[in-house]
Amino acid sequence: MINLEALNKAKELIDDSNKDKISEGLKILESFDISKADNDLKIQILYYEAIAQTKLKKLKEASSNLQKIIQLQPDNHKAQDLLRTVNNLINGKEDNNLVGVVGVVVGTVGTILGAIALGLFLNKK
């Protein structure tokens, strides 16, 4: 079972521009046993990890997580777009100013995670 409070805390930390906070959020996400999560939640956690890893310039790890998402959900355009950006960064073809791109992605994913958390909460009642 994924601790939704910890998940929300990780989201808040990753949404920050401070690298220490982003690292702390990533550690929280990496502590989850996603093998027990449903695919939607697993995809969201992997995606948030990839966002944090991209912000921290851990590009190979981000690429790996994004590829896992695409294996689970081949039509996930957000993962495909971020993977393309990450691959361009790895190959030196992309501007290193990711704050704007990743910031928009984080806001969108935050909305999705909030909806998932609400759904999980309501299903328990």
C-alpha positions as YAML, in Angstrom:
chain: A
units: angstrom
residues:
- id: 1
  name: MET
  ca: [0.00, 0.00, 0.00]
- id: 2
  name: ILE
  ca: [1.32, 3.40, -0.98]
- id: 3
  name: ASN
  ca: [1.19, 6.02, 1.78]
- id: 4
  name: LEU
  ca: [-0.76, 8.86, 0.17]
- id: 5
  name: GLU
  ca: [0.49, 11.45, 2.66]
- id: 6
  name: ALA
  ca: [4.08, 10.55, 1.80]
- id: 7
  name: LEU
  ca: [3.21, 10.64, -1.90]
- id: 8
  name: ASN
  ca: [1.77, 14.15, -1.57]
- id: 9
  name: LYS
  ca: [4.83, 15.25, 0.43]
- id: 10
  name: ALA
  ca: [7.12, 13.89, -2.29]
- id: 11
  name: LYS
  ca: [5.12, 15.78, -4.92]
- id: 12
  name: GLU
  ca: [5.48, 19.03, -3.00]
- id: 13
  name: LEU
  ca: [9.22, 18.52, -2.60]
- id: 14
  name: ILE
  ca: [9.77, 17.67, -6.26]
- id: 15
  name: ASP
  ca: [7.75, 20.69, -7.32]
- id: 16
  name: ASP
  ca: [10.34, 22.90, -5.59]
- id: 17
  name: SER
  ca: [13.40, 24.34, -7.33]
- id: 18
  name: ASN
  ca: [15.71, 23.52, -4.38]
- id: 19
  name: LYS
  ca: [17.82, 20.47, -5.27]
- id: 20
  name: ASP
  ca: [17.93, 19.23, -1.67]
- id: 21
  name: LYS
  ca: [14.14, 19.22, -1.51]
- id: 22
  name: ILE
  ca: [13.90, 17.53, -4.90]
- id: 23
  name: SER
  ca: [16.36, 14.86, -3.70]
- id: 24
  name: GLU
  ca: [14.31, 14.33, -0.54]
- id: 25
  name: GLY
  ca: [11.14, 13.92, -2.63]
- id: 26
  name: LEU
  ca: [12.89, 11.45, -4.90]
- id: 27
  name: LYS
  ca: [14.03, 9.39, -1.91]
- id: 28
  name: ILE
  ca: [10.43, 9.18, -0.70]
- id: 29
  name: LEU
  ca: [9.23, 8.00, -4.11]
- id: 30
  name: GLU
  ca: [12.03, 5.47, -4.41]
- id: 31
  name: SER
  ca: [11.06, 4.03, -1.01]
- id: 32
  name: PHE
  ca: [7.64, 2.93, -2.32]
- id: 33
  name: ASP
  ca: [7.16, -0.71, -3.29]
- id: 34
  name: ILE
  ca: [5.46, -0.01, -6.60]
- id: 35
  name: SER
  ca: [5.23, -3.70, -7.43]
- id: 36
  name: LYS
  ca: [2.12, -3.72, -5.22]
- id: 37
  name: ALA
  ca: [0.57, -0.60, -6.77]
- id: 38
  name: ASP
  ca: [-1.99, -0.62, -9.57]
- id: 39
  name: ASN
  ca: [-0.65, 0.38, -12.99]
- id: 40
  name: ASP
  ca: [-2.02, 3.95, -12.88]
- id: 41
  name: LEU
  ca: [-0.36, 4.68, -9.55]
- id: 42
  name: LYS
  ca: [2.83, 2.88, -10.61]
- id: 43
  name: ILE
  ca: [3.00, 5.04, -13.75]
- id: 44
  name: GLN
  ca: [2.49, 8.24, -11.75]
- id: 45
  name: ILE
  ca: [5.21, 7.35, -9.26]
- id: 46
  name: LEU
  ca: [7.66, 6.42, -12.03]
- id: 47
  name: TYR
  ca: [6.82, 9.63, -13.84]
- id: 48
  name: TYR
  ca: [7.38, 11.77, -10.76]
- id: 49
  name: GLU
  ca: [10.68, 9.97, -10.18]
- id: 50
  name: ALA
  ca: [11.65, 10.77, -13.78]
- id: 51
  name: ILE
  ca: [10.78, 14.44, -13.29]
- id: 52
  name: ALA
  ca: [12.91, 14.63, -10.14]
- id: 53
  name: GLN
  ca: [15.74, 12.73, -11.81]
- id: 54
  name: THR
  ca: [15.61, 15.07, -14.80]
- id: 55
  name: LYS
  ca: [15.73, 18.14, -12.54]
- id: 56
  name: LEU
  ca: [18.71, 16.59, -10.72]
- id: 57
  name: LYS
  ca: [20.41, 15.75, -14.05]
- id: 58
  name: LYS
  ca: [20.16, 11.98, -13.37]
- id: 59
  name: LEU
  ca: [19.24, 11.55, -16.98]
- id: 60
  name: LYS
  ca: [19.93, 7.83, -17.45]
- id: 61
  name: GLU
  ca: [17.73, 6.99, -14.45]
- id: 62
  name: ALA
  ca: [15.00, 9.28, -15.77]
- id: 63
  name: SER
  ca: [15.23, 7.63, -19.17]
- id: 64
  name: SER
  ca: [14.92, 4.18, -17.61]
- id: 65
  name: ASN
  ca: [11.80, 5.14, -15.65]
- id: 66
  name: LEU
  ca: [10.20, 6.74, -18.68]
- id: 67
  name: GLN
  ca: [10.86, 3.61, -20.73]
- id: 68
  name: LYS
  ca: [9.15, 1.54, -18.01]
- id: 69
  name: ILE
  ca: [6.13, 3.82, -18.25]
- id: 70
  name: ILE
  ca: [5.99, 3.47, -22.01]
- id: 71
  name: GLN
  ca: [6.17, -0.32, -21.67]
- id: 72
  name: LEU
  ca: [3.18, -0.21, -19.31]
- id: 73
  name: GLN
  ca: [1.29, 2.40, -21.32]
- id: 74
  name: PRO
  ca: [2.63, 2.78, -24.89]
- id: 75
  name: ASP
  ca: [0.35, 5.73, -25.70]
- id: 76
  name: ASN
  ca: [1.52, 7.87, -22.76]
- id: 77
  name: HIS
  ca: [2.41, 11.04, -24.66]
- id: 78
  name: LYS
  ca: [3.73, 12.92, -21.63]
- id: 79
  name: ALA
  ca: [6.24, 10.15, -20.92]
- id: 80
  name: GLN
  ca: [7.20, 10.04, -24.59]
- id: 81
  name: ASP
  ca: [7.70, 13.82, -24.68]
- id: 82
  name: LEU
  ca: [9.80, 13.86, -21.52]
- id: 83
  name: LEU
  ca: [11.81, 10.87, -22.76]
- id: 84
  name: ARG
  ca: [12.54, 12.72, -25.99]
- id: 85
  name: THR
  ca: [13.72, 15.75, -23.97]
- id: 86
  name: VAL
  ca: [15.85, 13.56, -21.69]
- id: 87
  name: ASN
  ca: [17.41, 11.76, -24.66]
- id: 88
  name: ASN
  ca: [18.17, 15.10, -26.30]
- id: 89
  name: LEU
  ca: [19.86, 16.26, -23.09]
- id: 90
  name: ILE
  ca: [21.88, 13.04, -22.92]
- id: 91
  name: ASN
  ca: [22.97, 13.59, -26.53]
- id: 92
  name: GLY
  ca: [23.68, 17.30, -25.99]
- id: 93
  name: LYS
  ca: [20.92, 18.41, -28.36]
- id: 94
  name: GLU
  ca: [18.68, 20.12, -25.82]
- id: 95
  name: ASP
  ca: [19.02, 23.32, -23.82]
- id: 96
  name: ASN
  ca: [19.79, 22.58, -20.17]
- id: 97
  name: ASN
  ca: [17.08, 25.00, -19.03]
- id: 98
  name: LEU
  ca: [14.48, 22.43, -17.99]
- id: 99
  name: VAL
  ca: [12.77, 24.42, -15.28]
- id: 100
  name: GLY
  ca: [9.94, 25.64, -17.50]
- id: 101
  name: VAL
  ca: [9.28, 22.35, -19.26]
- id: 102
  name: VAL
  ca: [9.49, 20.22, -16.13]
- id: 103
  name: GLY
  ca: [7.51, 22.77, -14.11]
- id: 104
  name: VAL
  ca: [4.53, 22.51, -16.43]
- id: 105
  name: VAL
  ca: [4.77, 18.73, -16.35]
- id: 106
  name: VAL
  ca: [4.96, 18.69, -12.54]
- id: 107
  name: GLY
  ca: [1.83, 20.82, -12.25]
- id: 108
  name: THR
  ca: [-0.10, 18.52, -14.59]
- id: 109
  name: VAL
  ca: [1.06, 15.39, -12.82]
- id: 110
  name: GLY
  ca: [0.23, 16.93, -9.44]
- id: 111
  name: THR
  ca: [-3.35, 17.36, -10.57]
- id: 112
  name: ILE
  ca: [-3.48, 13.75, -11.74]
- id: 113
  name: LEU
  ca: [-1.95, 12.45, -8.49]
- id: 114
  name: GLY
  ca: [-4.45, 14.45, -6.48]
- id: 115
  name: ALA
  ca: [-7.31, 12.90, -8.44]
- id: 116
  name: ILE
  ca: [-5.87, 9.40, -7.93]
- id: 117
  name: ALA
  ca: [-5.44, 10.01, -4.20]
- id: 118
  name: LEU
  ca: [-9.02, 11.25, -3.93]
- id: 119
  name: GLY
  ca: [-10.26, 8.23, -5.85]
- id: 120
  name: LEU
  ca: [-8.36, 5.84, -3.61]
- id: 121
  name: PHE
  ca: [-9.69, 7.61, -0.53]
- id: 122
  name: LEU
  ca: [-13.28, 7.51, -1.77]
- id: 123
  name: ASN
  ca: [-12.98, 3.83, -2.73]
- id: 124
  name: LYS
  ca: [-12.04, 2.99, 0.87]
- id: 125
  name: LYS
  ca: [-15.32, 4.40, 2.20]
...
